[in-house]
């Protein structure tokens, strides 16, 4: 996250804990944040939504709350439960390049 100039704080403890609870790789959350907002640099800060949830239109009380919500949805949410990582990403953002971009990012990080 430091090498890619993510905005601090990195929220790694929240990412790791939330992803673990949701049974998804923490790298998935990190890479979604990287793809959606260039690591927290480009999003409406008033929304606390660097993960681009609901096309970036959702608002959360804090960035950690956004991380927890998105992790939970990706793990067991109605539209995501039982799907592979690639299928989850296609639901998250159906643009053809999106899942490849996030999965490519994830391949450079520890699972």
C-alpha positions as CSV (number, residue, x, y, z in Angstrom):
1,X,0.0,0.0,0.0
2,X,2.9,2.3,0.7
3,X,4.5,1.5,-2.7
4,X,1.3,2.4,-4.5
5,X,0.8,5.6,-2.4
6,X,-2.4,4.6,-0.8
7,X,-3.9,7.3,1.5
8,X,-3.1,6.7,5.1
9,X,-4.3,5.3,7.4
10,X,-4.2,2.0,5.5
11,X,-6.8,0.4,7.8
12,X,-5.0,-2.9,7.5
13,X,-6.2,-4.4,10.8
14,X,-9.9,-3.7,9.8
15,X,-9.3,-5.1,6.3
16,X,-7.6,-8.3,7.6
17,X,-10.3,-8.8,10.3
18,X,-13.2,-8.0,8.0
19,X,-12.0,-10.2,5.2
20,X,-11.2,-13.1,7.5
21,X,-14.7,-12.9,9.0
22,X,-16.2,-12.8,5.5
23,X,-13.9,-15.7,4.2
24,X,-12.5,-13.6,1.4
25,X,-8.9,-12.6,0.8
26,X,-7.8,-9.3,2.3
27,X,-6.0,-8.6,-0.9
28,X,-9.4,-8.4,-2.6
29,X,-10.4,-5.4,-0.5
30,X,-7.1,-3.8,-0.9
31,X,-7.2,-4.2,-4.7
32,X,-10.8,-3.0,-5.0
33,X,-9.8,0.2,-3.1
34,X,-6.8,0.5,-5.5
35,X,-8.9,0.1,-8.6
36,X,-11.9,2.1,-7.4
37,X,-10.2,5.1,-5.9
38,X,-6.5,4.8,-6.7
39,X,-5.9,3.7,-3.1
40,X,-8.2,6.2,-1.5
41,X,-7.0,9.2,-3.5
42,X,-10.0,9.8,-5.8
43,X,-13.4,9.5,-4.2
44,X,-15.8,11.9,-2.5
45,X,-14.4,11.9,1.0
46,X,-17.8,12.9,2.5
47,X,-19.1,9.4,1.6
48,X,-16.2,7.4,3.3
49,X,-16.6,5.1,0.3
50,X,-13.1,4.5,-1.3
51,X,-14.3,1.0,-2.3
52,X,-16.9,2.4,-4.8
53,X,-19.8,0.6,-3.2
54,X,-23.1,1.1,-5.2
55,X,-21.2,3.0,-8.0
56,X,-19.6,5.2,-5.4
57,X,-23.0,6.6,-4.3
58,X,-23.3,4.8,-0.9
59,X,-22.2,6.7,2.2
60,X,-20.8,5.2,5.4
61,X,-20.1,6.7,8.8
62,X,-16.4,5.9,8.4
63,X,-14.0,4.2,6.0
64,X,-13.6,1.2,8.4
65,X,-17.5,0.9,8.3
66,X,-17.3,0.8,4.5
67,X,-14.6,-1.9,4.7
68,X,-16.7,-4.0,7.1
69,X,-19.8,-3.6,5.0
70,X,-18.3,-4.4,1.6
71,X,-16.4,-7.4,3.1
72,X,-19.5,-8.8,4.6
73,X,-21.5,-8.3,1.4
74,X,-18.7,-9.9,-0.7
75,X,-18.6,-12.9,1.7
76,X,-22.2,-13.7,2.3
77,X,-24.4,-11.0,0.7
78,X,-27.4,-12.0,-1.3
79,X,-25.8,-11.3,-4.7
80,X,-22.3,-12.7,-3.7
81,X,-22.8,-15.8,-1.6
82,X,-21.6,-19.1,-3.2
83,X,-19.7,-17.4,-6.0
84,X,-16.1,-17.6,-7.0
85,X,-13.9,-14.5,-6.5
86,X,-14.1,-13.7,-10.2
87,X,-17.9,-14.1,-10.1
88,X,-18.1,-11.8,-7.1
89,X,-16.1,-9.2,-8.9
90,X,-18.3,-9.4,-12.0
91,X,-21.3,-8.7,-9.8
92,X,-19.5,-5.9,-8.0
93,X,-18.6,-4.2,-11.3
94,X,-19.8,-5.9,-14.5
95,X,-17.4,-4.0,-16.8
96,X,-15.4,-6.6,-18.7
97,X,-12.0,-5.4,-17.6
98,X,-12.8,-5.0,-13.9
99,X,-12.4,-8.5,-12.6
100,X,-9.2,-9.0,-14.5
101,X,-7.8,-5.7,-13.2
102,X,-8.6,-6.6,-9.5
103,X,-7.5,-10.2,-9.9
104,X,-4.3,-9.0,-11.5
105,X,-3.6,-6.7,-8.6
106,X,-4.4,-9.5,-6.2
107,X,-1.8,-11.7,-7.8
108,X,0.9,-9.3,-6.7
109,X,-0.1,-9.5,-3.0
110,X,0.0,-12.2,-0.4
111,X,-3.3,-14.1,0.0
